[in-house]
Amino acid sequence: MPDEAGFAGAFGLRVFGPVCRELGWALFLEESGMDVFTESYLRANVVAWLPVGREDCVLYIGEEDVIAGKLREMAGDVVCAADAAEGCGNRLFDFVVCLGNWGKAGLQEFCGCLKDTGKLVLAAENAYGLKFLAGAKGIGQKGYFGAVEGCPDAGGVTKEELLDGLSSAGFGSWEFFYPFPDYAFAMSVFSDAYLPKAGELIDQVGNFEAERLVLFDESKAADALVARGKFGDFSSAFLVVAGKGAAFVRF
């Protein structure tokens, strides 16, 4: 069987390498040793819009990276930890921020780390996100279509799975947002109250981490999803803000 690039070529598919290579930055990144996943300012866009103030304390599930740096600019106190058990101790937080590194079992621990008025900010790849249907690999995934095909080690989830996990963990309210093109390098953040307009979702083929296929025109497909009211179901990523109580103050 041919390798993935050969398989794609045999069927006339286009294969795109990392976006930095597409833009001619590969040599720069190689010489500088830059890790775009920990150093690119684009990584912080997914949290930069949050209403975090100097009076807030934040638990960030992650290492000291550019996202942690942005949160420190915004909040008075930021704790970085590998998981809730390590980060909480006897403290309660105004915000718990977890971008991708979570499991259903961890949601209950996150809930226990929050003040009564606290918010969980949770990002996850959509198992049926448009970019993955079109041939992009999930973060950390070696093969194509892992989440689509239900592979056990794939990281994507559905909106229904997220809702079930949040409800089971004790959260009483939530609001969904849709980072574009994904949560890792968000350029825009949409919501059900503010959906993208036709022609607004362009330049989706970039992929920092690995090669990808381009099986169809994602911009045209995205416009069709918006027109048919399905954008939220096929967004490449979900960003959920969840609260413990039934009453939820919308952003």
SERO-4910 file (N, C-alpha, C, O; in steps of 0.05 Angstrom, whole numbers):
BEGIN
 pado doro    nc1    nc2    nc3   cac1   cac2   cac3    cc1    cc2    cc3    oc1    oc2    oc3
  Met    A     17    -24      0      0      0      0     18     25      0     37     26     15
  Pro    A     12     45    -17     28     69    -17     25     85      9      6     81     23
  Asp    A     45    102     14     42    119     38     21    140     33      9    142     12
  Glu    A     16    156     54     -7    175     52     -4    195     29    -23    200     15
  Ala    A     21    205     26     25    224      4     22    211    -23     10    222    -41
  Gly    A     32    186    -25     30    171    -50      1    163    -56     -8    165    -79
  Phe    A    -13    155    -35    -42    149    -38    -57    173    -48    -74    171    -66
  Ala    A    -51    196    -36    -66    221    -44    -59    228    -73    -77    235    -88
  Gly    A    -33    225    -80    -25    232   -107    -38    214   -128    -45    222   -150
  Ala    A    -41    188   -120    -53    169   -139    -82    176   -146    -92    169   -167
  Phe    A    -95    189   -128   -123    197   -133   -126    227   -139   -149    237   -138
  Gly    A   -104    240   -145   -106    268   -153   -112    287   -131   -122    309   -136
  Leu    A   -107    280   -106   -113    297    -83    -89    315    -78    -66    308    -83
  Arg    A    -95    339    -67    -73    358    -60    -65    353    -32    -81    349    -14
  Val    A    -39    352    -27    -28    349      0    -13    374      8      4    383     -7
  Phe    A    -21    386     30     -8    410     40      9    403     65     -1    389     83
  Gly    A     33    413     66     50    410     89     42    431    110     22    444    107
  Pro    A     58    433    132     53    454    152     50    481    140     63    488    120
  Val    A     32    498    151     27    524    139     52    541    139     55    557    121
  Cys    A     70    537    158     95    553    158    111    546    133    125    564    123
  Arg    A    110    522    123    124    515     99    110    527     75    123    537     56
  Glu    A     83    527     75     68    539     53     75    569     51     77    579     28
  Leu    A     80    582     73     85    611     73    115    617     70    123    640     70
  Gly    A    131    596     67    160    601     63    174    606     89    196    618     89
  Trp    A    163    597    112    176    603    138    191    579    149    202    581    171
  Ala    A    191    557    135    203    533    146    232    537    154    240    529    176
  Leu    A    248    551    137    276    555    143    279    573    167    296    568    184
  Phe    A    263    594    168    264    612    191    259    597    217    273    600    237
  Leu    A    237    581    218    230    567    242    251    546    249    257    542    273
  Glu    A    263    533    229    283    513    234    308    526    247    319    516    266
  Glu    A    316    549    236    340    563    246    335    576    273    353    576    290
  Ser    A    311    586    277    305    599    303    299    580    325    300    587    349
  Gly    A    291    555    317    283    536    337    256    542    350    250    533    371
  Met    A    239    559    336    214    567    347    194    544    348    191    530    328
  Asp    A    180    540    370    159    521    373    133    536    372    125    550    391
  Val    A    119    535    349     95    552    346     73    544    366     56    561    372
  Phe    A     73    520    376     52    512    394     56    524    422     37    525    438
  Thr    A     80    533    428     84    545    455     92    574    453     91    588    473
  Glu    A    101    584    429    112    611    427     96    630    409     99    654    413
  Ser    A     80    620    391     66    637    372     45    654    387     30    643    403
  Tyr    A     44    680    382     24    697    395     -5    689    387    -23    695    402
  Leu    A     -8    675    364    -34    667    356    -47    647    376    -71    645    377
  Arg    A    -30    633    390    -40    613    409    -57    626    431    -75    613    442
  Ala    A    -51    651    437    -65    665    459    -91    677    451   -106    686    468
  Asn    A    -97    678    425   -122    690    416   -147    678    428   -167    691    433
  Val    A   -146    652    434   -169    637    443   -177    646    471   -200    641    479
  Val    A   -159    658    487   -166    667    514   -165    698    516   -175    709    536
  Ala    A   -154    712    497   -150    741    499   -176    756    502   -176    778    513
  Trp    A   -198    745    492   -224    759    493   -240    755    519   -260    768    523
  Leu    A   -231    736    535   -246    730    559   -246    753    579   -227    768    581
  Pro    A   -268    756    595   -270    778    614   -256    772    640   -267    772    661
  Val    A   -230    766    638   -213    761    661   -201    787    671   -189    801    655
  Gly    A   -203    793    697   -193    818    707   -171    813    728   -166    790    736
  Arg    A   -159    835    737   -137    833    757   -146    822    784   -130    812    799
  Glu    A   -172    823    789   -182    812    814   -187    782    812   -194    769    833
  Asp    A   -184    770    789   -190    741    785   -165    724    789   -143    732    784
  Cys    A   -171    700    799   -150    679    800   -157    657    780   -180    649    778
  Val    A   -137    647    766   -142    629    743   -125    604    747   -101    606    753
  Leu    A   -137    581    742   -123    556    740   -121    549    711   -141    545    697
  Tyr    A    -97    547    701    -92    540    673    -80    512    671    -59    507    683
  Ile    A    -94    494    658    -85    467    655    -66    466    631    -73    463    608
  Gly    A    -40    469    638    -20    470    617      6    480    629      8    486    653
  Glu    A     26    482    612     53    491    621     56    521    617     38    534    607
  Glu    A     79    531    625     85    560    621     90    565    592    113    563    582
  Asp    A     69    573    577     71    578    549     60    606    543     55    621    562
  Val    A     56    612    518     46    639    510     17    643    521     10    666    526
  Ile    A      2    622    523    -26    625    534    -24    632    564    -39    650    573
  Ala    A     -7    619    579     -3    626    607      6    655    610     -2    669    628
  Gly    A     24    663    591     34    691    592     11    711    588     10    731    601
  Lys    A     -7    705    569    -29    723    564    -48    724    588    -57    745    596
  Leu    A    -53    701    601    -70    700    624    -58    716    647    -72    729    663
  Arg    A    -31    716    650    -18    731    671    -20    761    666    -21    777    685
  Glu    A    -22    769    640    -26    797    634    -54    806    643    -58    829    650
  Met    A    -73    787    642   -101    794    647   -109    791    676   -124    807    687
  Ala    A   -100    769    689   -109    762    716    -88    770    737    -65    774    731
  Gly    A    -98    772    762    -80    778    784    -64    754    793    -42    757    805
  Asp    A    -75    730    789    -61    706    799    -67    683    779    -90    677    773
  Val    A    -46    670    770    -49    647    751    -33    624    761     -9    627    767
  Val    A    -45    601    763    -32    576    771    -32    558    746    -53    552    735
  Cys    A     -8    548    739     -6    528    717     -2    501    729     14    497    747
  Ala    A    -17    481    719    -15    454    730    -22    434    708    -35    441    688
  Ala    A    -12    410    711    -17    388    692    -46    379    693    -57    370    672
  Asp    A    -59    381    716    -87    372    719    -99    386    743    -85    401    757
  Ala    A   -125    382    747   -139    395    769   -129    387    796   -127    403    814
  Ala    A   -122    361    799   -113    351    825    -88    365    833    -84    371    857
  Glu    A    -70    370    814    -45    384    821    -49    414    826    -36    425    843
  Gly    A    -68    426    811    -70    455    812    -88    465    835    -84    487    844
  Cys    A   -108    450    843   -128    461    861   -118    462    890   -118    484    902
  Gly    A   -109    440    901   -103    440    929   -128    446    945   -149    433    941
  Asn    A   -126    466    962   -150    475    977   -161    501    967   -177    515    980
  Arg    A   -154    509    942   -162    534    931   -186    532    913   -191    510    902
  Leu    A   -200    554    909   -221    556    890   -215    579    871   -203    599    879
  Phe    A   -222    576    846   -214    595    825   -238    608    812   -261    597    811
  Asp    A   -233    631    800   -253    645    785   -256    634    757   -277    633    745
  Phe    A   -233    624    746   -233    612    719   -215    587    720   -193    588    732
  Val    A   -224    566    707   -207    543    701   -206    542    671   -227    540    658
  Val    A   -182    543    659   -179    543    630   -165    517    622   -142    512    631
  Cys    A   -178    502    606   -167    476    596   -171    475    566   -194    474    556
  Leu    A   -150    475    551   -151    476    522   -141    449    510   -117    446    503
  Gly    A   -159    431    508   -153    405    495   -145    383    513   -151    360    506
  Asn    A   -132    388    535   -123    366    553   -143    359    574   -141    368    597
  Trp    A   -164    345    567   -185    339    586   -197    312    579   -191    300    558
  Gly    A   -212    302    598   -228    278    594   -253    281    610   -254    298    628
  Lys    A   -273    264    605   -298    266    620   -294    264    650   -308    277    665
  Ala    A   -275    247    657   -269    244    686   -259    269    698   -263    275    722
  Gly    A   -244    286    682   -233    310    693   -253    333    696   -247    351    711
  Leu    A   -276    332    683   -295    353    684   -306    357    713   -310    380    722
  Gln    A   -310    335    727   -320    337    754   -299    350    772   -306    366    790
  Glu    A   -274    344    768   -252    357    783   -251    386    778   -246    403    796
  Phe    A   -254    394    752   -255    422    745   -277    437    760   -273    459    770
  Cys    A   -300    424    761   -323    436    774   -317    441    804   -325    462    815
  Gly    A   -303    422    816   -296    425    844   -275    446    850   -272    454    873
  Cys    A   -261    455    829   -241    476    832   -252    504    830   -238    523    836
  Leu    A   -277    507    823   -288    533    817   -304    544    840   -316    530    856
  Lys    A   -302    571    843   -320    585    861   -349    582    851   -353    573    828
  Asp    A   -368    589    867   -396    586    859   -402    603    834   -419    595    818
  Thr    A   -388    625    831   -392    642    808   -370    637    786   -369    652    767
  Gly    A   -354    617    790   -332    612    772   -341    600    745   -363    591    742
  Lys    A   -322    601    726   -328    592    699   -306    573    690   -282    578    694
  Leu    A   -314    551    677   -296    533    663   -294    541    634   -315    545    621
  Val    A   -270    545    624   -266    551    595   -252    526    583   -229    521    589
  Leu    A   -267    512    566   -258    486    556   -258    486    526   -278    493    514
  Ala    A   -236    478    514   -234    475    485   -230    446    477   -217    431    491
  Ala    A   -242    438    455   -240    411    445   -244    411    415   -258    427    404
  Glu    A   -230    392    402   -234    388    373   -261    374    369   -269    356    384
  Asn    A   -275    383    348   -300    371    340   -294    345    324   -280    347    303
  Ala    A   -304    323    333   -298    298    318   -307    299    289   -295    286    272
  Tyr    A   -327    315    283   -337    317    256   -333    346    246   -350    356    230
  Gly    A   -312    358    255   -305    385    245   -298    385    216   -288    366    205
  Leu    A   -305    407    203   -301    409    174   -273    404    165   -269    390    145
  Lys    A   -253    414    179   -225    411    171   -217    382    172   -201    373    156
  Phe    A   -228    366    191   -221    338    193   -235    321    172   -223    302    162
  Leu    A   -259    329    165   -273    315    143   -259    320    117   -259    304     99
  Ala    A   -246    344    115   -233    352     90   -204    341     88   -192    343     67
  Gly    A   -194    329    109   -168    316    107   -146    326    125   -123    320    121
  Ala    A   -152    343    146   -132    351    165   -131    330    188   -151    317    194
  Lys    A   -107    328    200   -104    310    223   -110    325    248   -105    349    250
  Gly    A   -120    311    268   -124    323    294    -97    328    308    -77    316    300
  Ile    A    -96    346    327    -72    352    341    -61    327    354    -75    314    370
  Gly    A    -36    320    348    -23    297    360    -30    271    346    -21    249    355
  Gln    A    -47    272    325    -55    247    312    -37    241    288    -29    259    273
  Lys    A    -30    216    284    -12    208    262    -28    202    236    -17    205    215
  Gly    A    -52    193    239    -67    186    215    -91    204    210    -97    222    226
  Tyr    A   -103    200    187   -126    216    179   -152    203    189   -154    179    192
  Phe    A   -172    220    194   -199    212    200   -202    195    225   -221    179    227
  Gly    A   -184    198    244   -185    182    269   -211    186    284   -225    167    291
  Ala    A   -218    212    290   -242    218    305   -267    211    288   -287    202    299
  Val    A   -266    217    262   -288    211    245   -295    181    245   -319    174    245
  Glu    A   -275    164    246   -279    135    246   -282    123    273   -284     99    276
  Gly    A   -281    141    294   -285    131    321   -262    116    333   -266     99    350
  Cys    A   -238    122    325   -214    109    337   -212    116    366   -216    139    374
  Pro    A   -206     96    383   -205    101    412   -186    123    421   -191    137    441
  Asp    A   -163    126    407   -143    145    416   -147    173    403   -131    191    408
  Ala    A   -168    176    387   -172    202    374   -184    221    395   -198    213    413
  Gly    A   -178    247    392   -185    266    412   -211    281    408   -220    295    426
  Gly    A   -223    279    384   -247    294    379   -272    285    394   -274    262    401
  Val    A   -290    304    399   -316    298    412   -338    311    396   -333    327    379
  Thr    A   -362    303    402   -386    316    391   -397    336    411   -390    335    435
  Lys    A   -414    354    402   -427    373    420   -444    358    441   -445    366    464
  Glu    A   -457    337    432   -474    322    451   -457    309    473   -465    308    496
  Glu    A   -433    299    466   -416    287    486   -406    307    506   -404    302    530
  Leu    A   -400    331    496   -392    353    514   -415    360    533   -410    363    557
  Leu    A   -438    363    522   -461    370    539   -467    349    560   -472    355    583
  Asp    A   -465    324    552   -469    302    571   -448    302    593   -454    299    617
  Gly    A   -423    307    585   -401    308    605   -404    331    624   -399    328    648
  Leu    A   -411    354    614   -414    378    631   -437    374    651   -435    380    675
  Ser    A   -460    364    641   -483    360    658   -477    339    680   -484    343    703
  Ser    A   -463    317    672   -457    296    692   -437    306    713   -437    296    735
  Ala    A   -420    325    705   -399    335    724   -410    355    743   -396    362    762
  Gly    A   -435    365    740   -446    383    759   -449    412    748   -457    429    764
  Phe    A   -443    417    723   -447    443    712   -476    447    705   -489    429    694
  Gly    A   -487    471    711   -515    476    706   -520    495    683   -544    498    675
  Ser    A   -500    507    672   -504    526    650   -479    527    633   -457    522    642
  Trp    A   -482    534    608   -459    535    589   -467    550    564   -490    554    558
  Glu    A   -447    559    550   -450    572    525   -428    563    506   -404    562    514
  Phe    A   -435    557    481   -416    547    462   -406    570    444   -421    587    435
  Phe    A   -380    569    439   -367    587    420   -352    570    400   -346    546    405
  Tyr    A   -345    582    377   -333    567    355   -308    582    345   -310    599    328
  Pro    A   -284    574    355   -260    587    345   -253    578    317   -256    555    309
  Phe    A   -244    597    301   -237    592    273   -209    601    267   -201    623    276
  Pro    A   -193    585    253   -200    559    241   -200    536    261   -211    515    255
  Asp    A   -188    540    285   -190    520    306   -182    534    332   -176    558    332
  Tyr    A   -182    520    355   -176    533    380   -146    537    384   -138    554    399
  Ala    A   -129    521    369   -100    523    373    -89    550    362    -71    561    374
  Phe    A   -100    559    340    -90    584    327   -115    600    318   -118    606    294
  Ala    A   -131    608    337   -156    621    331   -151    649    319   -136    665    330
  Met    A   -164    655    297   -164    682    286   -190    696    291   -191    721    291
  Ser    A   -212    681    295   -238    692    302   -252    673    322   -245    649    322
  Val    A   -270    683    337   -286    667    355   -316    674    350   -324    697    356
  Phe    A   -331    655    340   -359    660    334   -377    647    356   -367    632    373
  Ser    A   -402    653    355   -421    641    374   -448    638    360   -451    647    337
  Asp    A   -467    625    373   -494    622    361   -507    649    357   -524    653    340
  Ala    A   -499    669    374   -510    696    372   -496    712    350   -508    731    339
  Tyr    A   -471    704    343   -457    718    322   -443    697    304   -421    688    310
  Leu    A   -457    689    283   -446    669    265   -431    683    242   -437    706    236
  Pro    A   -413    668    229   -398    680    207   -417    686    183   -438    674    180
  Lys    A   -408    704    167   -423    711    143   -410    698    119   -388    689    120
  Ala    A   -425    697     97   -415    684     73   -389    697     64   -388    722     63
  Gly    A   -369    681     57   -344    692     48   -324    699     70   -302    707     65
  Glu    A   -333    696     96   -316    704    118   -296    682    126   -275    688    138
  Leu    A   -302    657    120   -286    635    129   -268    626    106   -276    609     90
  Ile    A   -244    637    104   -226    631     82   -199    622     94   -194    623    118
  Asp    A   -181    613     76   -154    605     84   -154    585    106   -142    589    127
  Gln    A   -167    562    101   -169    542    121   -149    519    118   -148    501    135
  Val    A   -134    518     96   -118    494     90    -92    493    107    -79    472    106
  Gly    A    -84    514    121    -59    513    136    -60    493    158    -81    488    171
  Asn    A    -37    480    164    -35    461    185     -7    462    196     12    455    182
  Phe    A     -3    472    220     24    476    231     38    450    237     62    448    235
  Glu    A     23    429    244     35    406    256     42    384    236     62    370    240
  Ala    A     27    380    215     31    357    198     20    362    170      6    382    166
  Glu    A     26    344    152     14    345    125    -16    341    128    -27    331    148
  Arg    A    -30    350    107    -59    346    106    -68    342     78    -54    350     59
  Leu    A    -91    331     74   -104    329     48   -123    352     45   -132    364     65
  Val    A   -130    358     20   -151    378     15   -171    364     -3   -168    364    -28
  Leu    A   -192    353      8   -211    336     -7   -233    352    -20   -245    343    -39
  Phe    A   -237    377    -10   -257    394    -22   -252    423    -14   -235    427      3
  Asp    A   -266    442    -26   -262    470    -20   -276    476      7   -300    478      8
  Glu    A   -260    480     28   -271    484     54   -286    511     56   -306    513     71
  Ser    A   -276    531     42   -290    557     43   -318    555     32   -337    566     44
  Lys    A   -321    542     10   -348    538     -2   -365    521     16   -389    527     20
  Ala    A   -354    500     27   -369    483     45   -377    498     70   -400    494     80
  Ala    A   -360    515     81   -366    531    105   -389    550     99   -407    553    115
  Asp    A   -388    563     75   -410    581     68   -437    566     66   -458    576     75
  Ala    A   -436    541     56   -460    525     54   -471    518     81   -495    518     86
  Leu    A   -453    511    100   -461    504    127   -474    528    141   -494    525    155
  Val    A   -463    552    137   -474    576    149   -502    581    137   -521    587    152
  Ala    A   -505    578    111   -530    583     98   -552    563    107   -575    570    108
  Arg    A   -543    539    114   -562    518    122   -565    516    152   -579    498    162
  Gly    A   -553    534    167   -555    534    196   -541    511    210   -549    502    231
  Lys    A   -519    501    198   -505    478    209   -476    484    217   -461    466    223
  Phe    A   -469    510    217   -441    517    223   -432    506    250   -410    495    253
  Gly    A   -449    509    271   -441    501    298   -437    471    300   -421    462    316
  Asp    A   -451    455    283   -447    426    284   -421    417    271   -411    396    279
  Phe    A   -411    432    252   -387    424    237   -363    442    242   -343    440    227
  Ser    A   -365    460    261   -342    477    268   -319    458    276   -323    438    288
  Ser    A   -295    466    268   -272    448    273   -265    445    303   -252    426    311
  Ala    A   -275    464    319   -269    463    347   -292    476    363   -307    492    353
  Phe    A   -295    467    388   -314    479    406   -299    493    429   -278    483    438
  Leu    A   -309    516    437   -299    529    461   -323    534    478   -341    549    471
  Val    A   -324    521    502   -347    522    519   -340    538    544   -319    534    556
  Val    A   -358    556    552   -356    570    578   -379    560    595   -402    564    588
  Ala    A   -372    546    617   -392    533    633   -392    543    662   -370    549    672
  Gly    A   -415    545    674   -418    554    702   -431    533    719   -444    515    708
  Lys    A   -428    536    745   -439    515    763   -469    518    768   -483    498    771
  Gly    A   -479    543    767   -507    548    773   -524    547    748   -514    546    726
  Ala    A   -550    547    753   -569    547    730   -569    574    716   -572    576    691
  Ala    A   -565    596    731   -564    623    719   -537    628    708   -516    622    721
  Phe    A   -536    637    683   -510    641    670   -509    669    658   -527    678    643
  Val    A   -488    684    666   -484    711    655   -470    709    629   -446    701    628
  Arg    A   -483    716    607   -471    713    581   -449    734    576   -451    756    587
  Phe    A   -429    727    561   -407    745    555   -416    765    534   -401    782    526
***
